[in-house]
Amino acid sequence: KDPSNFAPALVPYFTSGAVHFEPSGRDVTDLLHAGGISLDIIDTVIWSHAHFDHIGDMSKFPNTTRLVLGSETDTSTYPTSPNATLQESDFAGREVVKIDFATANLTFSGLKAIDFFGDGSFYLLDTPGHLAGHLSALARVTPTSFVSLGADTFHFAGQMRPRPALQNNFSCPGHLLEYAKEHISTDYFWSPESRDGAFDVHSRSQPLLGVSDTPDATDVSCQVSVEKLAAFDSDPDIFVLASHDISLRAALPYFPASLNDWKAKQLKTKTVWSFLDNTNPVFVFSPM
């Protein structure tokens, strides 16, 4: 919530305006406290990756809280490494566990997986590409349903959808099909049944957008991870979430509310095509 507390190498991104965000006034520890969760009972913090917007301030957690991260994560710290984006306070005095997927004996949709608690309730998944050490998670929320915590495997629903398997299980609502036909630009997007000025969602067999090209990313690995995660996205029993997917901002409950009943509440059915709704802030497919 306070960029001035980041490692010095990060501060210019904010002061120059290269990175902009609206401070919420609260960080993860504040939200935990507000939800009645004492930091003293937090056994483990898991980083999906080491970008500044995903790590919080570990110095606020007691030393009894261990930190789990991907084995390829660059753990160099400031000031020992002047250009490092992590700080010594992120690791000082606590156990740091690096997840090595080379030892994984499970695979889901081509993704190496580790049963974190050993009881089938929570899995860490190897989803490389966005940043070295990037991982995601799969949480069992009922005996037969899951939430996939995709982290930064993708940022925007249009990088994942549409796909034929998804459309087989989750039909795009008629009003969104009609809106897409009129307002998705056929100068930039096409499908076999489209015609000039009339985009056809049904016949589109690949996502509308590609994975973002960023300095830290490995583009091929990023795309492969998205392709593997797409099998989850088309599964009626798995709700796939990405950290920066603001198409869901108005539709999902916030902590301390639970997502365990997402399937009973049909949250996936209600939201999976919301990125095609022109009233959604993520709609970006109209002609410029």
C-alpha positions in Angstrom: 0.0 0.0 0.0 3.1 2.3 0.3 5.5 2.2 -2.7 8.1 4.1 -0.7 8.7 1.0 1.3 9.7 -1.1 -1.7 13.3 -1.8 -2.5 15.0 1.3 -4.1 15.2 -0.4 -7.5 11.4 -0.3 -7.7 10.7 3.2 -6.5 11.5 5.0 -9.8 8.7 3.0 -11.6 6.2 4.7 -9.4 7.8 8.2 -9.2 8.1 8.3 -13.0 4.5 7.2 -13.6 5.6 4.0 -15.4 3.5 2.1 -12.8 0.3 3.6 -11.5 -2.1 2.2 -8.9 -4.6 3.5 -6.5 -3.5 2.9 -2.9 -6.2 1.0 -1.0 -5.0 2.1 2.4 -4.9 -1.5 3.4 -2.6 -4.4 2.7 -3.0 -8.2 3.2 -2.2 -8.0 6.9 -4.8 -5.3 7.4 -7.4 -7.4 5.6 -6.6 -10.4 7.8 -6.9 -8.4 10.9 -10.2 -7.0 9.7 -11.4 -10.5 9.0 -10.6 -11.6 12.6 -7.4 -13.5 11.6 -4.4 -13.0 13.8 -1.0 -13.1 12.0 0.3 -15.2 14.8 -1.7 -18.2 13.6 -0.5 -17.9 9.9 1.7 -20.9 9.5 2.7 -20.3 5.8 2.7 -17.6 3.2 3.0 -18.8 -0.4 4.3 -16.4 -3.1 3.0 -17.2 -6.6 6.0 -15.2 -7.7 8.3 -12.4 -6.6 6.8 -9.4 -8.3 6.2 -6.5 -6.0 2.4 -6.7 -6.3 2.3 -10.3 -5.1 4.6 -10.4 -2.1 3.2 -8.0 0.5 5.4 -7.1 3.4 6.7 -10.2 5.0 8.3 -8.2 7.8 4.8 -7.8 9.3 4.5 -11.5 9.8 6.0 -13.3 12.8 9.2 -15.3 12.3 7.2 -18.4 12.9 5.5 -17.9 9.6 7.4 -19.8 6.9 7.6 -18.5 3.3 7.1 -20.9 0.4 8.1 -20.0 -3.2 9.2 -21.5 -6.5 12.7 -22.9 -6.6 13.7 -20.7 -9.6 12.8 -17.5 -7.8 15.6 -14.9 -7.7 16.0 -14.4 -3.9 18.8 -11.8 -4.1 18.0 -8.9 -1.8 18.8 -5.2 -1.3 21.2 -3.9 -0.1 23.5 -6.8 -0.7 22.4 -6.7 -4.4 21.7 -3.0 -5.1 19.4 -3.7 -8.1 17.4 -6.4 -6.3 13.6 -5.9 -6.0 13.4 -8.0 -2.8 14.6 -6.9 0.6 16.4 -8.7 3.4 13.4 -8.1 5.6 11.4 -10.4 3.3 13.4 -13.4 4.5 15.1 -12.4 7.7 14.6 -14.8 10.6 12.1 -17.1 8.9 12.1 -20.5 7.2 12.1 -20.3 3.5 10.9 -23.3 1.5 11.6 -23.6 -2.2 9.2 -25.8 -4.1 11.0 -28.0 -6.6 8.6 -29.4 -9.2 11.3 -31.7 -10.4 10.3 -33.9 -7.5 6.5 -33.7 -8.3 4.8 -37.1 -8.8 1.4 -35.7 -9.9 0.3 -34.1 -13.1 -2.9 -32.2 -13.8 -3.7 -31.2 -17.4 0.0 -31.4 -18.1 1.0 -29.3 -15.1 3.3 -30.7 -12.5 1.6 -30.7 -9.2 2.5 -31.1 -5.5 -0.1 -32.1 -2.9 0.9 -29.5 -0.4 -0.8 -30.9 2.7 -0.8 -34.5 1.6 -4.6 -34.8 1.9 -5.8 -33.7 -1.6 -7.1 -30.4 -0.3 -4.6 -28.0 -1.9 -2.1 -28.4 -4.7 0.7 -26.2 -6.0 1.1 -26.2 -9.8 4.1 -25.4 -11.9 2.9 -22.7 -14.3 6.2 -21.2 -15.6 6.6 -18.2 -18.0 5.5 -15.0 -16.3 8.5 -14.8 -14.1 11.1 -17.4 -13.0 9.6 -19.4 -10.2 6.0 -18.6 -11.0 3.5 -21.1 -9.5 -0.2 -21.3 -9.1 -2.6 -23.4 -7.0 -5.6 -25.6 -7.0 -7.8 -25.6 -3.9 -10.5 -28.2 -3.2 -13.5 -26.4 -1.8 -16.0 -29.2 -1.8 -15.4 -33.0 -2.4 -15.9 -32.5 -6.1 -15.3 -28.8 -6.9 -12.2 -26.6 -7.0 -10.9 -23.1 -7.3 -7.9 -22.6 -9.5 -5.7 -19.7 -8.3 -4.0 -18.9 -11.5 -2.0 -15.9 -10.2 -0.3 -14.2 -13.2 -0.5 -17.2 -15.6 -2.8 -14.9 -17.5 -4.1 -11.4 -16.7 -7.2 -11.0 -18.8 -10.1 -13.4 -19.6 -9.6 -12.7 -23.3 -6.2 -14.5 -23.1 -8.0 -17.7 -22.1 -11.3 -17.5 -23.9 -13.2 -18.4 -26.0 -12.4 -22.0 -26.7 -14.6 -24.8 -28.1 -14.4 -27.0 -24.9 -15.5 -24.0 -22.8 -18.4 -23.2 -25.1 -19.5 -26.9 -24.9 -20.0 -26.6 -21.2 -20.8 -22.9 -20.8 -22.8 -21.4 -23.6 -22.3 -17.7 -24.2 -25.5 -15.8 -23.3 -27.5 -14.7 -26.3 -27.4 -11.0 -25.6 -23.6 -11.2 -25.4 -23.4 -13.1 -28.7 -25.5 -10.4 -30.3 -23.5 -7.6 -28.8 -20.2 -9.3 -29.9 -21.6 -9.6 -33.4 -22.1 -5.9 -33.7 -19.3 -4.4 -31.6 -16.2 -6.7 -31.7 -14.1 -5.3 -34.5 -13.6 -7.6 -37.4 -10.7 -5.5 -38.5 -8.8 -7.0 -35.5 -10.7 -10.2 -34.6 -11.9 -12.9 -36.9 -13.5 -16.4 -36.9 -14.6 -18.8 -39.6 -18.2 -17.7 -39.5 -17.5 -14.0 -39.1 -18.1 -11.6 -41.9 -17.1 -7.9 -42.3 -18.7 -6.0 -39.5 -20.3 -9.1 -37.8 -18.1 -11.1 -35.5 -19.1 -14.7 -34.7 -18.1 -15.9 -31.2 -19.3 -19.5 -31.7 -16.8 -20.3 -34.4 -13.8 -18.7 -32.7 -11.5 -21.6 -31.7 -8.8 -19.6 -30.0 -8.6 -16.8 -27.4 -9.2 -13.3 -28.6 -5.9 -12.0 -27.1 -2.4 -13.3 -26.8 -0.3 -13.4 -23.6 1.3 -10.1 -22.8 5.0 -9.6 -23.8 6.8 -8.4 -20.7 10.5 -8.1 -19.9 10.5 -10.8 -17.2 8.4 -13.3 -19.2 9.3 -16.3 -21.3 6.6 -16.0 -24.0 6.5 -19.6 -25.1 6.3 -20.9 -21.6 3.6 -18.4 -20.7 1.4 -19.5 -23.6 2.0 -23.2 -22.8 0.9 -22.6 -19.2 -2.2 -20.9 -20.4 -3.0 -23.7 -22.8 -2.7 -26.3 -20.0 -4.8 -24.2 -17.6 -7.5 -24.0 -20.3 -8.6 -27.5 -19.5 -9.5 -26.3 -16.0 -11.3 -23.3 -17.4 -13.6 -25.6 -19.5 -14.3 -27.9 -16.5 -17.6 -27.3 -14.8 -16.1 -28.3 -11.5 -13.2 -25.8 -11.6 -13.5 -22.1 -11.2 -10.3 -20.4 -12.7 -9.3 -17.1 -11.2 -6.4 -14.8 -12.3 -5.0 -12.2 -10.0 -5.6 -9.2 -12.2 -8.8 -10.2 -13.9 -11.0 -7.2 -13.0 -13.9 -8.5 -15.0 -14.8 -10.4 -11.8 -14.4 -7.4 -9.4 -18.1 -6.7 -9.0 -19.2 -10.3 -9.1 -17.2 -12.1 -6.4 -17.4 -11.8 -2.6 -14.5 -10.3 -0.8 -12.6 -11.8 2.2 -13.7 -12.9 4.8 -16.6 -14.2 2.7 -16.0 -17.7 1.2 -15.9 -19.0 -2.4 -16.6 -22.6 -1.3 -20.1 -22.4 -2.6 -19.2 -20.9 -6.0 -20.7 -23.8 -7.9 -24.0 -23.8 -5.9 -24.3 -20.1 -6.6 -23.4 -20.6 -10.3 -20.7 -17.9 -10.1 -18.7 -19.4 -13.0 -21.8 -19.6 -15.2 -22.6 -16.0 -14.4 -19.2 -14.6 -15.0 -17.2 -16.7 -17.5 -18.4 -14.6 -20.4 -18.5 -11.2 -18.6 -15.4 -10.0 -20.4 -17.6 -9.7 -23.5 -20.1 -7.4 -21.8 -19.7 -3.8 -22.9 -20.7 -2.6 -19.4 -17.7 -4.5 -18.0 -14.5 -2.3 -17.6 -12.4 -4.9 -19.4 -14.3 -4.8 -22.7 -11.6 -3.8 -25.3 -12.7 -5.3 -28.6 -14.6 -2.4 -30.3 -13.0 -0.5 -33.2 -10.7 2.3 -32.0 
